């Protein structure tokens, strides 16, 4: 295992503890200018997410509503309370072809984006130890008086995520500080997601807040608008 990845995995709770986990359930509020632009401003304001840690699978329960969404890489569906499929879409990634930043999303677009995003986020950094991932430490950066070590990660083709090559920035304590990427289904739009508010959840160290912004040039922050805000309240491991 890459030395930086080994350090980060240990800081977040260790691989032995993580390998005993099969899923994470979180109560979350997900908002921001991105969802406003897509006509889905409040759609994820009160959701319960169940994220599988062994395969790419996310269930999104819309609390107080009569449906939920299920994401796997090749299909997303909306289900009724009894599990009946209301609507589905095969090869959902292709439905974003020719979209601009302000092209509205329907509920299946939202489910696909949310699924591939939160599955990546909540499995980091342990996900990077899976077979097929490429990892390389690249030059560190200085941010607010801290040195952040950076891990460039290349995802295997069979996993759906923002883009194949991403960068994870870790602080001196080994915890994730920021996650840098572009988003293929948003025509390569740049994003950086800051992770804070860490909590020990049964031995796994989880950030409870994430804030996402655009960047330009050499990862230079664009502070306005805040594109994504993720706040986790209840978190449980299974």
C-alpha positions as CSV (number, residue, x, y, z in Angstrom):
1,X,0.0,0.0,0.0
2,X,1.2,3.5,-0.8
3,X,2.8,5.0,2.4
4,X,0.6,8.1,2.5
5,X,-2.5,5.9,1.9
6,X,-1.4,3.6,4.7
7,X,-1.0,6.6,7.1
8,X,-4.4,8.0,6.1
9,X,-6.2,4.7,6.5
10,X,-4.8,4.3,10.0
11,X,-5.8,7.8,10.9
12,X,-9.4,7.2,9.9
13,X,-9.7,4.0,12.0
14,X,-7.6,1.4,10.3
15,X,-8.3,-1.3,7.7
16,X,-9.1,-4.1,10.1
17,X,-11.9,-2.1,11.7
18,X,-13.2,-0.9,8.3
19,X,-13.3,-4.4,6.9
20,X,-15.7,-5.4,9.6
21,X,-18.2,-2.7,8.3
22,X,-20.7,-3.7,5.6
23,X,-22.7,-0.4,5.3
24,X,-23.0,3.1,6.7
25,X,-26.3,4.8,7.4
26,X,-26.4,8.5,7.8
27,X,-29.1,11.2,8.2
28,X,-28.1,14.1,6.0
29,X,-28.9,17.5,4.7
30,X,-27.4,18.2,1.2
31,X,-27.9,21.6,-0.3
32,X,-26.1,24.3,-2.3
33,X,-26.0,26.3,-5.5
34,X,-25.5,23.3,-7.7
35,X,-28.9,21.8,-6.6
36,X,-30.6,25.2,-7.0
37,X,-29.2,25.5,-10.6
38,X,-30.7,22.0,-11.3
39,X,-34.1,22.8,-10.0
40,X,-33.6,20.5,-7.0
41,X,-32.8,23.0,-4.3
42,X,-34.5,21.3,-1.3
43,X,-34.8,17.7,-2.7
44,X,-32.0,16.4,-0.4
45,X,-32.5,18.6,2.6
46,X,-33.7,15.7,4.7
47,X,-32.5,12.3,3.5
48,X,-31.3,9.0,5.0
49,X,-28.5,7.4,3.0
50,X,-27.5,3.8,3.3
51,X,-24.1,3.3,1.6
52,X,-22.7,-0.1,1.0
53,X,-19.0,-0.5,1.8
54,X,-18.5,-3.7,-0.2
55,X,-20.0,-2.8,-3.6
56,X,-21.2,0.3,-5.3
57,X,-24.8,0.6,-3.9
58,X,-26.6,3.5,-2.3
59,X,-30.2,3.8,-1.1
60,X,-31.6,7.3,-0.7
61,X,-34.7,7.6,1.5
62,X,-36.5,11.0,1.2
63,X,-37.8,11.4,4.7
64,X,-41.5,12.2,4.9
65,X,-42.1,11.4,1.3
66,X,-43.5,8.3,-0.4
67,X,-40.5,7.2,-2.4
68,X,-36.8,6.4,-2.2
69,X,-34.1,6.0,-4.8
70,X,-31.6,3.2,-5.4
71,X,-28.3,3.7,-7.2
72,X,-26.0,1.1,-8.7
73,X,-23.6,1.9,-11.5
74,X,-25.7,0.8,-14.4
75,X,-29.2,1.7,-13.2
76,X,-31.1,4.0,-10.9
77,X,-34.7,3.5,-9.8
78,X,-37.3,5.3,-7.8
79,X,-39.3,2.9,-5.5
80,X,-42.5,3.3,-3.6
81,X,-42.7,2.5,0.1
82,X,-43.3,-1.2,-0.6
83,X,-40.3,-1.4,-3.0
84,X,-42.4,-1.3,-6.2
85,X,-40.4,0.4,-9.0
86,X,-42.1,3.7,-9.9
87,X,-39.5,4.7,-12.5
88,X,-36.1,3.5,-13.6
89,X,-33.2,4.3,-16.0
90,X,-30.6,2.0,-17.4
91,X,-27.1,3.4,-18.2
92,X,-28.1,6.6,-16.4
93,X,-24.7,8.3,-17.0
94,X,-25.6,8.7,-20.6
95,X,-28.7,10.8,-19.8
96,X,-26.3,13.7,-18.9
97,X,-25.0,13.9,-22.4
98,X,-25.1,17.5,-23.8
99,X,-26.2,18.9,-20.4
100,X,-25.0,22.4,-19.4
101,X,-24.5,23.6,-15.8
102,X,-28.1,24.9,-15.6
103,X,-29.8,22.1,-17.4
104,X,-32.6,20.9,-15.0
105,X,-32.3,17.5,-13.5
106,X,-35.2,15.1,-13.0
107,X,-35.4,12.8,-10.0
108,X,-33.4,10.1,-11.7
109,X,-30.6,12.5,-12.6
110,X,-30.5,13.6,-9.0
111,X,-30.4,10.0,-7.7
112,X,-27.5,9.1,-10.0
113,X,-25.4,12.1,-9.1
114,X,-26.1,11.7,-5.4
115,X,-25.3,8.0,-5.5
116,X,-22.0,8.1,-7.2
117,X,-20.9,11.1,-5.1
118,X,-21.8,9.9,-1.6
119,X,-20.7,6.4,-2.2
120,X,-17.2,7.8,-3.0
121,X,-17.2,10.3,-0.2
122,X,-18.3,7.9,2.6
123,X,-15.9,5.1,1.6
124,X,-12.8,7.4,1.5
125,X,-10.0,6.7,2.1
126,X,-10.5,3.0,2.6
127,X,-11.9,2.6,-0.9
128,X,-8.5,3.4,-2.4
129,X,-7.1,0.1,-1.0
130,X,-9.3,-1.9,-3.4
131,X,-7.8,-3.9,-6.3
132,X,-7.6,-1.8,-9.5
133,X,-6.9,1.6,-7.8
134,X,-3.8,3.5,-8.7
135,X,-2.3,5.7,-6.0
136,X,0.7,8.1,-6.1
137,X,1.8,10.8,-3.7
138,X,2.3,14.1,-5.4
139,X,3.7,17.4,-4.2
140,X,2.3,18.8,-0.9
141,X,0.6,22.1,-0.6
142,X,0.5,24.7,2.2
143,X,-3.0,25.8,3.3
144,X,-3.7,28.1,6.3
145,X,-0.3,27.2,7.9
146,X,-0.7,23.5,7.5
147,X,1.1,21.2,5.1
148,X,-1.3,18.9,3.3
149,X,0.1,15.8,1.7
150,X,-1.7,14.9,-1.6
151,X,-2.6,11.5,-2.9
152,X,-3.5,11.2,-6.6
153,X,-6.0,8.4,-7.1
154,X,-7.0,6.7,-10.3
155,X,-10.2,4.8,-10.1
156,X,-10.8,1.5,-12.0
157,X,-13.1,1.8,-15.0
158,X,-15.9,-0.3,-13.6
159,X,-16.7,2.2,-10.7
160,X,-18.8,5.3,-11.3
161,X,-17.5,8.4,-9.6
162,X,-17.0,12.1,-10.5
163,X,-14.0,11.4,-12.8
164,X,-11.3,8.7,-13.0
165,X,-8.4,10.7,-11.6
166,X,-8.9,12.6,-8.3
167,X,-6.7,14.1,-5.5
168,X,-7.2,13.6,-1.8
169,X,-5.4,16.1,0.5
170,X,-4.5,14.9,4.1
171,X,-3.4,17.0,7.0
172,X,-0.5,16.3,9.4
173,X,-2.9,14.1,11.5
174,X,-3.6,12.0,8.4
175,X,-7.2,13.0,8.2
176,X,-8.8,14.1,4.9
177,X,-8.9,17.9,4.6
178,X,-10.0,18.3,1.0
179,X,-11.0,16.3,-2.0
180,X,-10.3,17.7,-5.5
181,X,-11.8,16.6,-8.7
182,X,-13.7,17.4,-11.9
183,X,-17.1,16.1,-12.7
184,X,-17.6,14.3,-16.0
185,X,-21.4,14.6,-16.0
186,X,-21.1,18.4,-15.5
187,X,-18.9,18.7,-18.6
188,X,-15.7,18.6,-16.5
189,X,-16.7,21.2,-14.0
190,X,-14.1,21.5,-11.2
191,X,-14.9,20.8,-7.6
192,X,-13.1,20.8,-4.3
193,X,-14.8,19.5,-1.2
194,X,-13.5,20.5,2.3
195,X,-14.0,17.9,5.1
196,X,-14.4,19.0,8.7
197,X,-16.3,18.2,11.9
198,X,-14.7,14.8,12.5
199,X,-16.5,12.3,14.8
200,X,-15.4,8.9,16.1
201,X,-18.2,6.4,15.1
202,X,-17.5,3.0,16.6
203,X,-13.8,3.3,15.8
204,X,-14.1,4.9,12.3
205,X,-13.3,8.6,12.1
206,X,-15.9,10.3,9.9
207,X,-16.2,14.0,8.8
208,X,-19.7,15.3,9.5
209,X,-19.5,18.4,7.3
210,X,-18.4,18.9,3.7
211,X,-18.4,22.1,1.8
212,X,-17.9,22.2,-2.0
213,X,-16.6,25.0,-4.2
214,X,-15.3,25.4,-7.7
215,X,-11.6,26.0,-8.5
216,X,-9.5,27.4,-11.3
217,X,-5.9,27.2,-12.4
218,X,-3.8,25.2,-10.0
219,X,-6.6,24.3,-7.5
220,X,-7.3,28.0,-6.6
221,X,-10.5,28.2,-4.6
222,X,-13.5,30.1,-6.1
223,X,-15.2,31.1,-2.8
224,X,-18.6,32.0,-4.1
225,X,-21.0,30.4,-4.5
226,X,-20.9,27.4,-2.2
227,X,-21.9,24.7,-4.6
228,X,-22.5,21.9,-2.2
229,X,-23.1,21.7,1.6
230,X,-23.3,18.2,3.3
231,X,-24.2,17.9,6.9
232,X,-24.4,14.6,8.6
233,X,-26.3,14.1,11.9
234,X,-27.0,10.5,12.9
235,X,-24.3,8.1,11.7
236,X,-24.2,4.3,12.2
237,X,-22.1,1.5,11.0
238,X,-23.4,-2.0,10.3
